[in-house]
Amino acid sequence: MPHRTCEPYTLGDLLRAAAERHGDRTFLEFAAGTQTYTEADRRANRAANGLVALGAGKDSKVAIMAVNGPGFI
């Protein structure tokens, strides 16, 4: 069997692709409500842009501290 390789994807790439496919479908359901794939993608982009503004770049390793809950996802 030949060795198969695949493109490396980031978590952001996968979330963006899921948002394009599923858009307004529910991504996360919790006691206070729901979050769609599009909303999750927007939140991830805001977090990424905030990290870039603080100096993080490609291949940077960052630690994120957050309260456990839907906002963490």
N, C-alpha and C positions, 0 to 999 in steps of 0.2 A: 504494500500500500504506500503510495507516495506521501511525502510529508506535506501537509497543507499549512499555509500561512494565512494570516488575516491582517487587515489593517488595524493598527492600534487606535482605539477610541477612548476618549475621556468620558467620565460620567456625564459631563455637560453635553457632549455629542449625543450620547444615548438618550438623555432627557429631551434634547431639542428634537431628535427624530421621533420620539414618542409623542411629543406635543404636536408635531406636524401631522402625525397619523391619527391621534385621538382627540386633540384639541379640547373640547368642552366636556369630555367624559371625566368621570371622577378618578382622580389619582390617589387621593387620600381622604379617608372618612374618619372623623373623630367626634367627640361629644358635642363640641360647639359648632360643628358644621362640616363642610367638605372643601376640598381644594381640587381644581381641575389640573390636567396636564399643562395647559397653557399658563395657569397661575404659578404652578411649580417651576416651570421654565423661566418665567419672569423673575421669580424670587431668586433662583439660582444665578441668573444673570446679574441681578443687583448685588448679590454677595460677591460674585467674581469681580465685578467692576470696582467694588469697594476695596477688595484685596489688591487689585492693580493700582488703585489710587494710593495705597499705602506702600507701594513698591514691589509687590509680588509680580513675578513674571513667569514665562514658560519654564517649566522644570523647577520652580520654587517649591519648597516644602513649607507648608503653613500649618499651624495648629489652630483649631477653632473651638472655643469654649461656648457652650450654649445650654440653656435650660432644656431639659428633656420634655418634649412635647411636639405638637404639629409644626411649630415654627422652626424647630431644629431640622426637620426633614427637608 
